[in-house]
């Protein structure tokens, strides 16, 4: 009997993320030759730049050269250097943690205390916890915390993918659908002149239901790989430095471990205080992580040269993620140079006006999702699209609250699979998960999340959901 060749999915043929981003830069460049250049006038209101509806005008075409497309990668590095640096700072901090043994001992003790037999509960707790971090702390701010979920996953018999699913999945769902997201909901409410973060109960129900679905989705995968390890989507990837080296029963934390863990927790507290009271963002958070790394090294009585060697070695694991982040930003630079971003946003208006309100609301989410592939980043996209979408929504009977939710759904859910989003690529890199395998895992869940969100979208339109 002949052996049948294993049928391969189209996902197996997905190129390397670096190739995907390079092709997208070329596509964006090609569009500058095809799409007419155009621009809206803008104004600054209360410190927020916004598009002025009805001011769109076409401009002389300004196609970019092939040389500029290549150059845009370097320009992307410059523009998004703060995100790249927080990836390096995170890697340095966890490199020190790993060398001291604190992280392994903390995870081993955590699993030991809770009980290995409660590993499905651990998956649920971690998914909800990372979802809460996404809601309260943000996206890039949580990059440094993703490897912890991977270590816990491996400790309870899971794999790299399960760790990424708990951390990256939880963070992106929490951040994307957060009731208090300052970059999407906050900017949207400012533009729409609505009470800040109004409608939070409706959004809270949406994010909780979606996170709960993710919990069961992660547990289902966990059960599948426990039954057959060959079904692991990260099989063959090195887990060196992330696995526990001895039986769970043998773990405990020394005084040094407790001091280093306290330093880490203290750093997180300082970070949260700075974010919520001082307006701190990525650069300040990176500085906190570096301080935590240095103090931890001192507690472990490391010499300066030893600390530098550990940090240098740690940076090797995230070099590719840094390159991908810069390349992703290059796409927006090319589109802005060709003056086609506003034209693409303008092109969606005619379609919206020709559809009934419920379908228009759903199409708004789709339009935002497509835009997100080329213009990742919530606040920038909000400034570009919401001043256009809100007046259209007013005309066709969609409340401003629903228009902002449509923007949030289109931006937030797409982020979990967007290869042009630096934060996603950085987190996957730290979790050692390949983008193609991530897409294979999270793709079906993304479709489910869209369906849940569209149900809420339709309900919001039907009940004329407003500021409350």
Secondary structure, 3 states (H helix, E strand, C coil): CCCCCCCCCHHHHCCCHHHHHHHHHHHHHHHHHHCCCEECCEEEECCEEEECCCCCEECCCCCCCHHHHHHHHHHHHHHCHHHHHHHHHHHHHHHHHHHHCHHHHHHHHHHHHHCHHHHHHHHHHHHHHHHHHHHHCCCHHHHHHHHHHHHHHHHCCCCHHHHHHHHHHHHHHHHHCCCCCHHHHHHHHHHHCCCCCCCHHHHHHHHHHHHHHHHHHHHHHHHHHHHCHHHCCCCCCCCCCCCCCCCHHHCCCCHHHHHHHHHHHHHHHHHHHHHHHHCCCHHHHHHHHHHHHHHHHHHCCCCHHHHHHHHHHHHHCCHHHHHHHHHHHHHHHHHHHCCCHHHHHHHCHHHHHCCCHHHHHHHHHHHHHHHHHHCCCHHHHHHHHHHHHHHHHHHHCCCHHHHHHHHHHHHHHHCCCCCCCHHHHHHHHHHCCCHHHHHHHHHHHHHHHHHHHHHHHHHHHHCCCCCC
